């Protein structure tokens, strides 16, 4: 830049987000020559993010998506950040809190574990409260350091701004932050909040870009009503509530105009060359101006004033978007002819009075419509005298001016009420804030299950927060690792404003098909829809132990499982966790090898004598076992939400079972056989889905083809009967394989394994109906397929694929 433009040597370039020049924010310092020189020498420029291109076509595409959130903000809020604290405190207003919880607005303040535990250092009192592990007392809690949290925070912020119509831009301890540009790139209308006399909105190229066309400016300090100026100076809290009510009343036509202006002006914030979205000129697409072009232009403008003799007004025109701030002050955002902050127009009933605009917050004075002059007395709102008109020529007083009327546009606007049809929880298309938790102290087990959990959340962006922990919160000398389940749930509710917390054991493999979400459906339909329900559990195949005193009559009916469970926010969920810890300590179950949190919960339900507050789902809805050694289990099948790897040992067999069910879950269900490299499930569209059978004595995992309708839940045959039926079907198919090249000699070498005439041991996978050609084609897709066998060729064929 200095080589191409020598004047560059006289300037400094201030990166947007660098610490502000405080001298420009206070009136007693603005007039000092040193302060003016520093302000004049600095140029505010946009940042450069490689993944944010400010492409006008991409911004337009983002604006075409549905945005269920009306107002969004996400960031920290320390006591020194007065504007942010004002926004955070407004959540104590019941109407705003209800809108926040139902999802119309999202005001997220990320003061989570890192801030609550003394900037990352774990103290004994924090460990007692369950905020950090006991083993980390006196050290930095590494799981929640800023380095590990920053990528997750940014990802969540981008998801939030991409789903919102308007986004708050609040000053921090270092001036305005980089979030403004991310909001613009994602198509969210920025609402730039400031406090005159303390903070000023420093934006790039204030004299070259009409910021008011696509942004909204809001002063938390400036008195907006001239009715009684001595009483019209609102506090920050009242002005913040007034702002939120105005944004909720934003007219759709006004929003559409600002979005169109955002598409026009946002691309100049990018630094890379690209095509413009403007109409072609002489058959060619015009070049898109970049931030470099505007920076050079501003340098050229300032170079006209050597010695920095520009007046104060000229300096501030370049530094602060004063013109845009004035425009935004009187902008009609509600479409009712009223200025910013006063969306409701009250038409005068008396012809001698003018129309009046009111805010939607109590304790605020009125203002006159846009283009009207405000008086303290009758007729209150009048028009401005026309230059050269009769009133101006006669020198009449302002009382002689005609009342100011808006006309047909004048209409009353009412405050937006929260949608409480789901008991204060978000209704679709708004997304509830749900966290999925899992803890594991078994590296080999979590290596099998957690990748599927990460993939499940990644395929549903913005729907779940995922936290995976390998370090226990509880002291292992006092608590069995299973009790960390309740400890992490308790901490999650305390750390963030969540609607629900879902726990998933570390040996659960998520197999939900793409495009479906049984978990969210169950939470919305069973947990949120019932006001009295606060816990979502599954029915277990076997009863839980009833404790040392023996089962009571009610206890025999308690078959519950916490393998996959969900709790929703509220006092009842927190009280339940506290009570379970108390009961376990009384029974000394915290270290008991056979009675853990699940057993304590069953005892708690027995003690209260009812299932009040608990919603129980049938086996197989949230998860299904793949082992039937305990008897009566609902076995997993493709299409289920998750598979539970319980009861499978050793680790080698567990790993193979996990691989098989994942391959079966992602197979084609439209009648095409898919041969997998590991010899896993093959499914067809003509018969009910195959069921995996895993036994403790077997060394392989096989499938049994269903030849009739699906069996009801809980009526699966016992393991021995399943083995006998499978072997019988294989022998029948072998006897009827008339089209096979040679007959196989079936030798029973263990459950699920066979050997052909050449002595090769294989696993057979069955599916119907297939022609001979289709069966061979399926085998050719996998290099581990040894061959095929076809029975009943005249009726379409039963295809048997054989894998090593």
N, C-alpha and C positions, 0 to 999 in steps of 0.2 A: 504494500500500500504506500509506503513512504517513497519508494522508487517511482511508482506511477503517479503519485500525487504528493508533491513536496510539502504541501500544507499539513500533511498528516503528522509531520514531526512536531507540530504545535499542539497536538491534541492527545488525549488519552481516550481509550475505548473502554467503556464500563460494561462488563458483561451483565446481562439482566440476571438478577439474583445476587449480585455482589452487595456488600453492605452499603446502605444508603448514606448520602451526605447529610448528616443531621442538621447542618447549619441552614439548609434550605427549608427545613420544616418549621422553624421557629421564627416568628416575626422579628424579634430583636436582633437576630443575626443575619437576616436576609440582606439588609442594606450595607453590610460590611463588604468592602471591596474584595477582600480575600475570599469570602464566601462566594461572591458572584463569579470570581475568576475560576474557582474550582467547579462551580456548576456549569459555567460556559465551556470549559475545556473538556468536559465529559460528555460522551455520546452513548446513549443507551441503545443496545442492539439486541436482537433476539439470540437465543442460544442455538447451538447446533446439535441436534439429536439425529443420529443416522437412521433411526427407525421412524422418524416423524418427518415426512416429506412435504407436507402442506400442499399436496396435489389437489387441485380444485375438483377434479372428477372423483377422487376418492372421498373427499369431504361431502360431495353431493350424494354419493352412494350411502354414506353413513347416515345422512339426514333422512333418507328414505325408510330407515328401519324404525320400528316402534320404540318409543321412549316412555316407559311407564312412570318414571320419577320426575316430579315437577321441579324440585330444587335439590341440589346435591352439594355437599362439602365433605372433604376428608383432609385431616391434618392434625397437628399437635395443637395444644392450647395451654401454654404456661401463663402464669399470672402477669408477666410483663407484656403479653400480647393482648392488649385491651380489647381490640375488635374481635378477636377470636373468643376471648372469655365472654364477651357480650353475647355472641352467637351460642356458645355452649350453655350459658345461663338461661337463655330463652327456652331451653328444653324443659325447664321446670314449670312452664305454663301448661296446664292440662291439655288445652286444645292443640298446642304444638307437639306435645309428647305423643298424643294420639295419632296425629298425622305422621309423625316419625315412625311410630311402631307399625302402622298399617302400610307404610311404604310410599305415601304420596311425597314425602320429603325424606332425605337421607342426610343427617348431620352426624358424621362419624369422626370422633376424636380418638386418635390411636395412642392414647396414653395407657398402654398395656403393660405387660410384665416388665419390660426394660425400664420404664419410668417408675413403676410402683415399687420396684425393689432397689431403690437408691441408685439409679442410673446403672443398673446391671449387676450391682454387688449384692449378693445374698446375705441377709442378716438373720440372726436367730429368730427374731420376732416374725420375720416374713416366712421363715420355714415353718414355724408353728401354725401360721395361717394357711399353709399349703401353697404359697406363691412360688417357692423355689425348693429344690431338693435339700435334704439335710446334709448330704455330703458336699454341697457347694457353699456351705456357710463360710463367710469370710473371703470368698473368691468371686470372680465374675462369672455370672451364670451364662455359660457359652451358648446355650440353645437359643436365647432370646437377645443376643447382642444386636447392635444396630446393623452390623455387616450381614448377618443372616436374615434380618427382618426386612432390610431395604428392598430387595427384589420382590418379596411378597407384598409389601406395602404399595409399591409402584404398580404392580399387576392389578391389585384390587382397586387402586385409584383409577386406573385407565378403564377398567370394567364399569366402575360407577359413573364416570363422566360420559362414557359412551351410551349409557342408559338414561341420561338426564336431559331435560330441556334447558334448564339454566343451572349454572355452576357459580358458587360464591368464590371470589378471589379476595382473600384477606391478607393484610400485611402481617409479616412476622417480625422476628428480631433482626432480620437482615434485609428489610425492604420487602417488596413483592416478590413472590417466588416463581419458579419455573412452571408451576402448574397451569398458569394462564395459557401458555402456548400449547400444552397438551390438550387442554379443553378446546381451544380453537381448532386444532387439528382433528379432534374427534367430533366436531360439530355441535358443541355445547355452547350456548350463549353465555359469555362471561359477565358476571355482575361484580364490578370492581367497587369494593367498599373501602372507605377511608374516613379519617377524622380530621377536619380542617384545623390547622394549628398544631397538629401532632404528626400526621402522616399525609403524604400526598401521593396520588397514583402516578408513578413514574413508568411510562410505557415507551416503547421504541417509536421514533419518528412521529412524535405528537403533532408536529406542524404539517405533516405530509399525509397522514391517514385520518379520515373522518371516523374516529373510534365510536362516536355516538350512534352511527348507523347500524352497527352490529353488536355493541356492548351497552351495558347499563351502568351508570355511575350512581353511587349512593353515599351521601355524607351523613355520618352518625351524629354530628354536632350541629350543623348549620340549622338555624330556626327556619322552618318551612312556611309558617303561617304569620301573616302580618296583622292578624286580628288583635293579638296582644303580645307583641314581641318580647316583653319582659317576662312572660310566662310560657312562651312558645319554644323555649330551648329544651328539647327533650333529652332525657338521659339515654345512654347508649342502649340500655335494655328496651326501652319503649320504641326507640327508632329502629332497632333490629326487628322487633315484632311487626312494626309498620312495614318494613321492607318485605318480610316473608308474606304478609297478607297481600301486598301489591303483586308480588311475583306469582302467587297462587291465582290472582285475578287477571293475569296477563292475557290479553286478547289474542285469539288465534291468528288473525290477520296481521297483527303487529309482530307476532312471533315468526310468521312466514316471511315478512319483509326483512327482519333482522337475519334470518337464516340465509336469504338470498344475498344480503350484503356481506355476510361472513364468507360465503363462497367467492365473492368478488375480491375481498381485501385480504383474507387470510393467507393466500399463496405468497404474498410479498414477505412473509415471515420466514420463508425457507431460503436456504443458501445455495441450493443446487439448481442447475439449468433444467428447464422442462417447458412443455408446451402450455400455452395459455388457453383458458376456456372462453375467451372472447371470440366473437364472430370473425370469420376469415376476412382478410383485407387483400384485395386483388388476387384472390385464389389461394393465399397462403395464411397459415395460422400465425397470429402475432406472437412474438417472443414474450414470455412471462418475466416481469421484473422480479428481482430477488432482493434479499436484504442487503446485499452488497451494493446494488444500484442505489438504494435509498440512503445507505450510509455515505457513499461518495457524494451524493447530492447534498446531504446535510453538511458535509465538510465544506463543500463549495459555498454554501450559504454563509456559513460562519466565517469563512476566510475573507469575506467582504468587510469584516470588522477587525482590522489589525489593532493590536493593543488592547483588545477586549473592552472596547468603549461602548458596547451595546447597552441599551437601557434595560432596566430590570424587567419590564414587560416583555421585551424581545427575548430575554433569556428564558423566562418562564414559558413563553409560547413554544420554545423548542423542548423544554424539559417536561412540562406538565400539559396534558391535553385540556387546557382551560376552556377552549371553545366547546369541546365535546361535553365537558362537565356542565356548562351552562345550558347547552341544548338538552341534556338528560334531566336537568332539574325541572323543566317544564314540559317534558315529553308525555304525551297521552299514551300510556301503556295499556289501559283497560278498554280503550275504544269508546269510552263514554264522554269524551271531551274534557276530562279532568287531568290535572298534572300528576306527575310521578309521586306516589305515596298516598294519593287521595282518589281511589278508584271509583267511588260511588257518587253519582250525580243526583242531587235532589232538586227536582224542578220546582220553581217558585209557584205557589198557588195564587199569590197576589201579583197582578200585572205590574205593580210598581216595585216589585222586588226582583233581584237577579237570581239566577241559579247558583247553587252552592255545592261544593264538592267536599265529601267527608272521608276520613280514613276508616279503616275497618278495625281500628284499635281504640280502646277507650282511653280517655285522658289526653287526646290530641285535638287541636283546634282545626277549624275548617279552612279551606282555601277556595278561591274563585276558579272557574274553568279556565282552560288555556286561552290566552288572548284577552283576558279580562283583568280589570284593576280592582284591587281589594280595598274596601273601606272598613272602618271599625263600627260604623253605624249604618242606618238605613240609607240607601237601598242595598248596602253591603257589597254587591258586585256590579260594577259599571264598566262600560266600554271606554277605550282610550279616545281622547279628542282627536279628530282628524285635522291634520295640518292644513290650515287655510279654510277650515270649515266654519260654520256660523258660531258654534260654541267657542272655538278657539279665538275667533276674531272679536267676539264680544267680551272675552275674558271672563266667562262665567265660571263659577266654582265647580268642583268635581261633583257636587250634589246635583247639579243640573244635567249631568250626563245621563243618557238613557241606561236602564238596567241591562245587564249583559245576560243573554240567553244562549244556550247551546243548541237548542232545537231538538229534532228527533233523536239525535245521538244520546241525549241526556237520559240515563237510566240508572236505576239503583243496582248496585253490585253487593252481593252478600258474601260473608266469609265462608270459606270452604270447610265443610265438616269432614271428619275422618270417616272412612268406610268401615263400619263396625260389624258388617254382616258375618265376618269370620272371627268374632269375639276379640277384635283388636289386633288380629294378625293379617299380614298381607294376603290379598286375593290375587289370583292370576289376572293379568300378566305380570303383576309386580312379584318380585322374588323375595321370599323370606330369607333372613340371615341365619343360615344353618351351618354349624361347624361339625365336621366329622373328625372324631378322635380315635386314635389307636395307640396302644403302648405294647412294646415287646422287648423282652429280655432274652429272646431266642433268635439269634441271627439267621439260622437256617430256615426257620419257619417263616419269618417275615420276608425273607428273600423270595419265597414262593408266593405270598399273598399280597404284599404291599404294592408291587408293580401294577396289579389289576386295580387296586384302589386308586392309585395315582392316575391311571388311564381313565377310570370312570369319572373322576372329578375334572380332568382336563377336557374330556369330551362334552362337558356341561359347564361351559365358562360362566362365571358370575353366580353360580347356583350354590356352591359349597365352599367353605373355608376348610382346608385340610391341614391337620396337625398330626404328625407322626413322631412319637417320642420313644427314645431308647434308654433314657435315664429316669429312674423311678423318682417320684416325688416323696414317697414315704420311706422311712428308715426300714431296711430289710430285717433288722434285728427285732422290730416290733410288728411288722406287717408282712404277710405273704404278698408276693408281687401282684396277685389278682386284685388286691384292694386298691391298687393305683387307678383302676377304672373309675371308681367313685371320686378319688382325689382329683384326677384330671378334669372330670366333668364339673366338679365344684369350682375349680379354678377358672375354667372356661367361662362360666356364667359371671364370675366376678371380674374377669379381665375385659370383657367386651359386651356390647349391647347386642346380644344374640336372641333370636326367636326360639331356637331349639338347638340342642346338642345331641349328636348321634354317636353312640359308641359301637365300634366294630372290633371284635377280637382279632388277634394277630394271625389266627389260622383260618380266616374266612377269605375265600377267593371270590371276587365280584365277577359274575358272569352275565350281567344284565345285557340284553341285546341293545344295539345302538338304536336311539330314537325312543327308548322307553325309560321310565324312571319309577319303578315300583316304590322306592323309598320315599320320594317326594309325594307321591299319591297317597301313601299310607299316612304320612305326617299331616297333610292337608285335610284328608277326609276323616281320619280317626282321632288325631291329636288336636288340631286347631279348631275343628268344627264343634267339638264338645267343650263347653266352658269348664266343666268340672274335671275333665281328663287332663292329666299332666305327665303320664308315663305311657310309653308304647313298648310292649313286650311281645314275645312269641310264646305260644303254647309248646311245651316240651313233650316228647314222647313218653318220658318216664317221670314219676313224681320226684320232687326234690326231698332230700332228707329232712325229717321233721324235728330233728334235734334230740338231745339226750333223754328227754322225757317221753319220747314215743309220740306217734301221730295222734292228732285229735280228729274228730269226724270231719271238720272242715278242711283239714290239712290234706286229706287224701285226695281232694279235688284240685289241689294246687299243682299244676304241671306248667311251670314257667321256665323261660330261658332268657338270659341277658346276653347271649352271644351277639345279637344285634338289637340294641335298644335305643330309645330316644326319649329325652325329657324336654319339655318346653319351659320357657322362662316363667318365673313366678315364685311366690313364697312356698307353695306346696312342694315343688321339686327340691328347693334348697333344704326345706325341713325334712324331707324324706332322706336325703343323704346324711344329714346330721344324726337322724334317728338310727339309721343303719350302722353307723360307726359306734354309737352308744350301745346298741344291742350286741354288736360283735364283741365289744370290750367286756360286757357283762358275762357273755358266754365263753370268753377267751377263744373266740373263733378267728381272731385276726391272724393267728399263726397256725391254726388247725389245718392239717393236711387234707381234710376231706370236706370241710364246711367253710365256704368262703362267702363272698358278697351275694351270690345267687341264692344260697341257702338262707342267709340272713334275711333277704327280701321275702322269700317264701314264708319264713317264720313271722315276719312283720305283717304280711297279709293275713296270716292265720290269726294273729293277735287282734287285729282290728275287726276280724270277722266278716269282711266283705272285700270285693274287688273295686270298691269305689275309688275313682281317680286313675284306674289302670285300664288300658285298652289292650286286649289280648288278640293277637293275630294267629290264624291257623298255621300249622307247620307248613313250610314251603313258601310262604308269602315273602318273607324277608331272607330266609336262608333254608337250606335243606342239607341233611347229612349225606355223605357218600358211603357211610359204613352202617351196617345194620346189626352189628354185633350186640348192641344193647337191646335190640328187638323193638318193633313197633315204630321205628323211625320212618318219616316221610323221606324217601330217597330222592337225590337230586336228579334232575333231567334238564336237557337244554331248554333254554327259555326262562329258567328260574333266575331270580335276582342274584343269589349267591350260593356257594357251596361251602360246607363246613368240613374241614379236614380233620375232624376229631376221630380219635381211636385208631389212626393209621400209623403203624410203626413197622420197620425202622424208617429213618429219614429218606432212604432211597426210594421206598415204596410211596411215601408221602409226596416226594417230588414228582414221581411218575404220575400219581393220581392228579396232582394239580395241573400238570401239563396236559393230561388227557381231557380233563373237563374244560380247560380253556380252549382247546382245539375243537371240542364238540360244541361248545357254546358259540363259536364263530364259524361253524360250518354252514353250508348253504341249505336252507330249508325249502327250496323250491323244486325238489325232485332230482337234483344233481348230486351224485355221490362224490365226495371229496376224500381222497386218500391222503392221510397225513403222514409225515415222515416218521413219526413215532408210533404209528399204528393206533391212533386214537379213534374216537367215535366217527362213524359214518351214519348220517341221517338221511331220511327221504321224506318227501311230502305226502306219500301215499299211506303211511301207517303212523300210528302214534309214536312220539319221540322215544328213542331207546333210553334205557335206564342203566346207569353204571352200577355194577356190583363189585364191591371190594371186600375181601375177607381177611381175617388175621392170619389164616394159614396159607393163603395163596401168595404166589410170587409175581403175579401179573394182574392187570386190570382188564376186564373184558366187558362186553355189552351184550344185552339180551334183547333181541328184536321182539317188539310187541306185535302179535298177530291178531289182536282183537281190540276192542275199545279200551280207552284208558281206565285203569283201575282207580277206585276212589281212594282219597288220602287215608292212610292208616290201615289199608287192607292188603299191603304187599305181603307175599308169602315169605316164610322164613328162609334163612340162608340155605339150608340143606335142600329144600324143595326147589329153590331157584337153580342150584347147581344141577340137580337131577333133570329138571325140565330143559335146561340148556343142552346138556349132553344128549338127551333124547332127540331134540330137534336137530342137532348136528348129525346124529347117526341116520335119521330119516332123510335128511337132505343128501347125505352121501349115497344112500341106497338108490335115490331117485335121480342121481346126476347122470342122465343118459347122454348128455352132450359133452361130458368131460372127456379129455384126452385119455385119461386112465382113472381107474377107481382108486381112491385113497384107502389106506389101511389106518383106521383111527386107533390110536394108542393113548390111553388115558395116562398122562404124565403129570397130573395135577389140575387143580381147578383152573379153567380158563385157557388151558394150553392143549395143543394137539400136535401130532407128527404125521407127515405124509409118508408115502411109500419109500421115499428116498431118505427117510430118517430126519428130515428137517423139522425142527420144532417151530411152531408158529402160533400166533393168535388169530382167531377168525372174527371178522366183522361182517355182520349180516345186514341186508337191506332189500326191500322189494318195492315195486316190481322193476326189474331191469332186464333189458335184452342182453344177449351175449356180447354184442358190440359195446354197449354202454358199460357193462361190467369190466371188460378188458380195458376200455379207455380210462376208467377210474383207477385201475391198477397201474397204468402207464404214467400216471401223474406223480407217483412216488417211487423213488429209487429203491426203497426198502420193501416194496411189494414183491412177494415170492411167486404169486400166481393167483388164479381165480378158480372158483368152482361154481357151477350153475345147476340149480335144480328147477324142475317144473318149467322148462324152457317154453313149452307150448302155451303156458298161461302168463307169459311175461318174464318168468324167471325169478329165482331167489339168488341174489348175488352174494357170494362169499369172497371177501378179500382177505388174503393171508399175508401177514407181516412177520418179519423176524422178531 
